[in-house]
């Protein structure tokens, strides 16, 4: 059954997606129930009315097995690593060196997450960072959200800097013929400034919570690793998984493949190493693998992703996203004629429009299908405009990646962490995330707009030099204005 692409079908899908967004905002029902019910409505209309929104077969194709299997595999890997005690050990070391200062902890979480997300996909990054961030928050007596929400935002910002940091960048790099070095050279500087703004804004936004917290007894955390042999195996296997992520261009393996192989290898290693130390019954050995599957893998989060993919698939199949993208192209040409823009002015107008529209759209629906539809349309624009048309690709990349911070459903990292926090009994509400995320998204898109203007009128090299000089000046000013730290006993006082 083919999906109908008439305006009525597109309007129905749009109304369903708006309803999902409203219900998630109101938080009157669990998010899995909301999206599950929405998919049920789409199927009901598809099979019992003339408007075929998405069939069951098309729903299967809409499911992104790469994302779901990647999440499940990395959760399993983290679950095994948790049994070694490495996360508690790391938290203890960080608390000891930061002396329990909440501001230092928050800054460390933000910058480490952002840098790691540039080399590893942001979902994997937040899965690894989550247990450490929550433990730091608990010991420092600060709300977990004051570390988790900035961590999510930093992962989406950091992933914008490289070709492999965020899935939309992979699509854009392939469609536009842009290399890893192109992304690194052109996007590192604006992303660095966004990370600075993220750190400053997070510190201001959570200033009350950070001032009340502090101290904490890090001596309760182990000073040694509980199972060093399993940890060595775990780190080696995890390193090979990351190598698989980084060599995607050569092996053409989706990220889920090395992650699944690594998860299976680590679970086998855990089982074999355990048998070397003790003899257990078959039932006890089975219980070991079930502990990882039942307790460490966030099944509600995976279910939410699956139904969300189906709902977005209906928007793709009915042509709703394609209509929105074509409207963007028409708006650019209409603005050029209405404002009598020059070639340079048209290019700037087009890049800013692509940046903000893709940013807003990526916060409301998944950015991957939107980017997939937008790539041929941006390619059409590049062939019809003159000048440094490459800037249109950077506008699309910045908007699609940064827009994920707008709402909790804007990026995979958001949904993953919120699901884990909800299961741990420390839920992050839709409104709480959106208040913080919308502010960061607006600030990030403003920085991106300034970058596009500078890149277009000054060129790439002057923009990069000015960015480096500005960051150096900011660092120098921070060093001059920083107050000398107090005595350790005072800083550790609870």
N, C-alpha and C positions, 0 to 999 in steps of 0.2 A: 504494500500500500504506500503510494507516494504521498508526500505531504503537500497540501494545498498552499499556494503562495499568494492568495488573494488578500486584499486589505483587511477583510473580516478575520481571516485566520491570524494574520499578524497582530491585529488588535486584541484578539482573545489571548494570545500568548503574552502580549505586553501587559494586559490587565492581570493575568495570573502572576507574572513576575513582580508587578507592583504590589499585588496583594501579599506575596511572600515577604517582600521588603517591609511592608507596613507591619505585618504580624511579627516579624523578627524584631522590629523596633519596639513594638508594644510589649514583647516578651510575655504574652499571655499563654503561650504553649511552648513546649520544648522544640528546639529548632529542627530536630529530625522529624517530628510529627508534622511540622509546618511544611517542610519540603516534600515529605512523603505524600501528604494530602494534595499538594499542588500537582505532583506527577500523576496521582490517581485521577484528578480532575482532567488533566490533559489527555490521559488515556480514555477516560469516559467520553469526552467530546469527540475524540478521534474515531472511536468505533461506533458511536451511536448517533452521529450527526454527519452532515455533508462536509464538515470542516475537519480534514485529516491533519492534525497538528504534528503528531509523531507516533509512528507505529512501534510495536514491541521490538520488531527487528531493527528499526532505526535507533531505538533506545539502546540496544546492545552495542551498536556502532558508536553511539555518543559517549559511552563509558570510556574514560581514559584509564586503561589498565596500567599504563606506565606510572601514573600518579598514585593510584591506589596500591599497587604492588610495591612501589618505592616506599610509601609511608609505612606499610605493614612490615616490610623487611628492615627498615631502619629502626622502627620501634622494637623489633625483636633483637637487633644488635645492641641497642641501648639497654634493653632488659637484661641481656647476658652480662654486659659490662657493669651494670649496677650491682650484680652479685659479687663482683670482685672488691667492692668498696672504694673504687677509684674516685667516684663523684664526691663522696664524703671527704676523702683525703684532699681533693682539690679545693673544696669549699673551706676546709680547715686551714689550708695554706693561704688562700686568698684572704680569709678573715684575719689571720695572724699578721700578714704583711700590710693590710689596709687598716689594721687596728680597729676594725668594726665600724669605720666611718661610712654611713649610708651613701653620701654623695660620691665617695670614691668607688664604692661597690657599683652604684648605678652607672657611673662613667665607664668603669671597666667592662661591665656587661654590654653596654652600647657599642663601644669601640671594638671589642673582641668579636662580637656578633657581626658587626658590619664588615670587618676585614675578612672573617671566615666566610661570609656569604658571597664575597667576590670570587672565591676559589671553589666553593662548594654550593650546590643549590640551597636556597634559603629554607626549604622544608627540612632538609637534613640538618642544617645548622641549628634551627630552633629545637629540633628533637634532642640534639645533644646538649644544648644550653639549658633546656627547661629544668631538669632535675637540680642543676647547680644553682640556677637563679632562685628557684623556690626555697632551697635550703638556706641560701644567703639571706633571703627576706625573712624567713622564720627566725633565724638566729639574731638578726639585727632588729627584730621587732618592728618591721615596716610592712605595709600592705604588699602582698605579692604582686598586685597590679602595677605598683610603682617601678618594678623591675621587668615584669613580663610584657607590658604594653610597649615601653620603649625598646625592649629587645625585639619584638615583632617588627616594629617600624624600622629599626636599624637593619634587620635582615633584608627587608624589601628595598631599602635605600642602597645598602652595600651590594646587593645582587644586581643592581642597575649598571654597575661599573664595567662588567665584563660580559663576554659573549655567552659564558656558561652559567652566569650567576642567576639568571631568571629565564624560564622557558620562552617568553616572548622574544628575548634577545636572540635565541637560537634560530627562531623562525625568521626574524628580520635579517640576521646575518646570512642565512641561506638564501633568502629571497633577493637581497640587495647585493650579495657578493662581498660582504664586509668581513674582515678577518678579526681574530682575537686582538691583534695589536691595534686595529682601528678603533675598537670599542675602548680599549685601555687608554689610548692617547686622547680620545675625544671626550670621554665621559668621566675619567678619573677626577678631574678637577671640580666639576660641578657637584659630583657625588661627595667629595671631601668636604666641600662647604655645607652640603646638606647634613652630613654627619655632625659637623660643628653645631649647626642650628638645632639638630635633634638633641644633642647633649645639653645645650644651654636651655632649650625650651623644656626638656624633661626635668631638669633641675629646678626650674622656676615653677612648673606646673605641679610638681609633687613636693614643693618646698616645705609645706606644713608636715607632711608625713616623714620626710627625711630629717627634719629638725627634731621630731619627737623620738625617732628611732636612734639606734646607735648602741655601741658596746657589744654585749653578747659574750657568751663564754665559748670560745672556739676550742677550749681544751676537751670538750665532750666529743669532738670529732677525732677519728683515729689518726695517729701519726704515721701509721704504716698501712700498706695495702693488705687487704684480707686474703686475697688469692693472687699472688704475683705471677704464678705460672699461667693461669687462665688469662690474666691481664695482658701478658706478653703475646699470647696467641691472639687475643682480641684486638690489640693494637696493630699487630701485623696484618691480620685479616681486614681490619677497618682501613688501614693504609692502602691495601690493594683495592678495596672498594672505591676509595677516593681516587686512586690512580685510574680506575675504570671510568669514573666521572670525567676526569681531565683529558682522557684520550678518546673521548667520544668522536672527535673528528676523524680519527684514524680507524677506530674499530666499528663505528656506526652502531654501537650498542646503545639502546635506550637506557636511561639511568636506572630503571628498575632491574635490568638484567644483572649488572655487577652487584647491586644491592641484594637481590634474591640469592645469588650464588654465595655472597659473603655471609648472609644470615644462615643459610643452610650449613656452610662450613663451620661457622662459629658454634652453632647448636650441636653439631657432631663433636667438635673439639671439647665442648663443655661436658658432654656425656662421657666421652672416652677418658678425659682427665679425672672425672669424678669416679669412674670405675677403678682407676689406679689407686685411689685412696681408700675406698670402702666398697664392700660388696652389698648391693641392695637387691631387693626382690624386683621382679619384672614390673610389678604394680608401682613401686616407688620410682623406677626409672621413667615409666610413662608419665607419672605425676610431675616429674621435672620439666618435661617439654610442655605439659599442659599449663604449668605455672606461668611460663613465658607467654603462651598463646592467650590464656584467659585473663591475666592480670596486666600484662605489659602492652598489649596491642589494643589501641583505642577503637573498638568496633563501632561505637556510635559516630565517631568522627569519619570513619571510612564510609559508613552508610550515608551520612550527610553529603559527602563528596559524590557518591554514586548517583543519588537522586538529583543533586545540583547539576551534574553533567547532563542528565536527561532533560531537565528543564531548559538548560541553555541550548541543548541540541534541538529542542523544539523551536527556539528563537532562530537558530541557524537554518534549519530545514524549511521553515515557513518563509524565509527571506527577510525576517525582521532586522537582523543585524546588517544584512546587505543593504537594506533600504536606508538604515541609519548612516552607513558609510557613504553611500551614493549621495545622500543629502549633504554630507560634509563636502564632497567634491563640488556639488552645485553651488553651495554657499561660498566656496572659495572663488569660483568663477564669477558669481554674482557680485561679491564684494569688490573684485578687481574692476568690473565694469562700473559699479556704482561710485566707487571712490576714485576712479581714474588713476589707479596705482601704476607706478613704474614696474619694471621687471624686478628690481631689488625690493620694492615695497610689496609686490605681490608675493614674493618668496617669503618675506618676513610675515606677512599676514597669513599665508598658508601654514607656515611652520608653527606659529602661535596658536592658530585654530586647531591644528592637528594635536598639538601638545595638550591643550585644555580639554578638548572633546574626548580624546582617548583617555585622559586622566579621569574624567568624570565617568565615562562608560566603564572603565576598568574597575571602578569602585562599586558599580552596580551589578555587573555581570562578569563572568570569568574573562580575563584579558586574553587568553589563548585563542578562542574562536574569533574574538574581535580583531586581533592582530592578523589572524589567518585571512580574514576577509579584507582587511585594510591594506595588506601588502600589495595586491595587484592594483588597487586604486591609487596608492601612493606612487607606485611605479608608473602609472599612467600620468600622474601629475609631473613627475620628474622628466618625462619625455616631452611635456608640453611647456615647461618653463626653462629659462636659461639662468646661468649663474651657478653658484655653489648649491646645486640641488641635493647634495648629500645631506644637507641640514634637515631635510624633511624626514629622513630615516632616523636621525637623532631625536627629532621631535616626537616621532612615533614611539621610539624606545623609551624615552624619558616619561612620556605620558602614560604608557601602558604599565610600566613597572612601578612608578611612583603612585599612580592612582589606586594601586592595591591597598594602600594605607587608609583609604577613605572610609571604608566600612569593614566590619568583621568578615564579610563574605567576599571581599575584594581580592584576596590572594590566598593561596593554599596554606602559607605559613600562619595566617590569621586563624583560619578554621582549625588547624592542627593544635595550636597552643590553647585556644579557647576550649576545645574539646578536652584536652588533658587537664586543664585547670578545673573544668566543670566536674570531671570525674574525681578529682582530688578533693572536692568539697570547697573550692575557692573560686566560684564562678566569676567570670568577667562579663558584665552585661553588655548588650548591644549598644546602649546609649553611652556607657562609660568609654567603650572603645571608640565610638564614633566621635565623641567630643574631642578626645585627644587626637585621633587619626585625621579628622577633617582639618584641624589646625595645622598639623604637620604637613598634610598634603598640600594645603594652600601655600604654606611657606616654601615647600620644596618646588612647587610649580612656578612660584615667583622667581626663585633662584634659577630654575631651568629656563624661564623666559629671558632673564638677564643674560644667561649664557648664550642663548640662541641669537640675541641681538648682538652681543659682542663677537660671537663667532662669525656672524654674517658680515659685519661692518669692519671689524678689526683683523679677522683671520684667526686661524687656529693657534699659531705660535704666540702672538701677543696676548691672546686670551689666557693661554696656559701660564705664561710668565707673570701676568698680572695676578692670576689666581695663586700661584706659589708665593709671590711677594705678599699678598694679602694674608695668607695663612701664616707666613713667617712673622708678620707684624702682629697678628692676633696672638700667636704663641708667646712672643716677646712681651706683649702687654699683660697677658695672664701671669707670666713669671714675675713681672715687676709689681703687679698689684696683689699677688697672692700673699696672704698673711702667713707669718711663720707658724708652724704647727705647735700646739701646746704639748705639755708633757704627756707621755704615754698613759699614765694613770688617769689623767683627766679625760683623755679621748676614749678610754675603755669604760668609763663610768656609765652605768646604765641609767 
